[in-house]
Amino acid sequence: MTCINKEKEYFRDKEHEPLSFKFKLIHEAFANMLNRQLSKDDMTFSQLIVISYLWENRDKKVTQKDISDALHIKHPTTIGLLKRLEEKEMVKVVVDPDNRKYRNIAITEKSEEFMQKNWQRKHYTDQNLVNGMTEEEILQLRHLLDKVIDNMNKLERE
């Protein structure tokens, strides 16, 4: 297969290229696609991930540290993301009344509306990612990707 990069053309040897390169291509294409879609809502992929985490944990107390730990991002990055999300009125940052050194993070009504809209986008994207695959192939893909994730987690702990 021939690929065209802005300045040059190159050939991909799909059968022999490193798996890590394939994951890089998938990640970049996915992040670019999402950032294009999200730009219409003045959001980024990173901000979506934070909002999604908060939405999934909306019935719990969530601190900045919880977000950093769960999403594997550094504390200063979390602070920057939350600051921008707070400016967009997507999150509320409140000092924890039980322990004043912690800040609890919660989503707003605006985030709830965004997540409903995003669910439709996610469903559409997921359907297109597996276009042409059988149900069995989709299950196998999920299983294999989970194995890769588990292996990456093992490597990270080494």
C-alpha positions, -999 to +999 in steps of 0.1 A: +000+000+000+013+034-008+008+062+017+012+099+010+026+121+036+024+159+029+059+159+013+066+124+003+052+091-008+061+058+009+052+022+009+038+003+039+047-033+043+016-043+063+027-078+069+061-070+083+058-035+099+061-035+137+028-039+156+038-008+176+037+012+144+002+000+136-009+011+171+007+045+165-011+049+132-044+039+148-039+063+178-029+092+156-058+087+132-083+083+160-071+113+180-071+135+148-106+124+139-119+130+174-101+164+177-117+175+144-152+164+156-147+179+191-134+212+178-170+220+168-178+218+205-146+237+216-133+205+232-102+183+228-097+146+230-079+150+264-108+171+278-132+144+265-114+117+284-116+137+317-153+145+312-159+108+304-142+097+335-161+122+356-194+112+340-187+075+347-180+083+383-206+110+388-220+093+419-187+094+437-163+119+451-136+125+425-104+144+433-077+157+410-055+129+422-081+103+412-082+118+377-044+118+374-042+082+386-070+068+366-060+085+333-023+081+338-016+118+335+007+140+355-007+163+382+002+196+364-015+183+332-046+174+352-047+209+367-044+225+333-072+203+318-095+210+348-088+248+346-098+249+309-129+227+316-139+249+344-135+280+322-159+262+297-183+255+326-179+218+320-167+210+356-171+224+390-141+223+413-150+224+450-129+222+482-138+190+500-156+200+532-143+168+550-107+175+540-098+210+529-066+199+512-086+180+486-106+194+457-136+175+445-144+176+408-179+172+394-195+176+360-220+203+352-254+202+334-235+214+303-213+183+306-243+161+309-257+175+276-223+171+260-220+135+271-254+127+256-243+142+223-210+124+225-226+091+231-242+093+197-208+102+182-191+074+200-217+049+188-213+061+152-175+059+154-175+024+170-198+011+142-175+025+116-143+011+132-156-024+128-173-019+095-172-051+074-164-073+105-186-102+117-199-103+153-173-131+159-145-109+145-156-080+167-155-102+198-121-116+188-108-080+182-121-070+217-104-100+232-071-094+214-070-057+222-077-065+259-047-089+258-025-061+243-037-037+271-029-063+298+005-069+282+012-032+281+002-029+318+027-057+326+055-039+307+047-006+325+051-023+359+085-037+350 
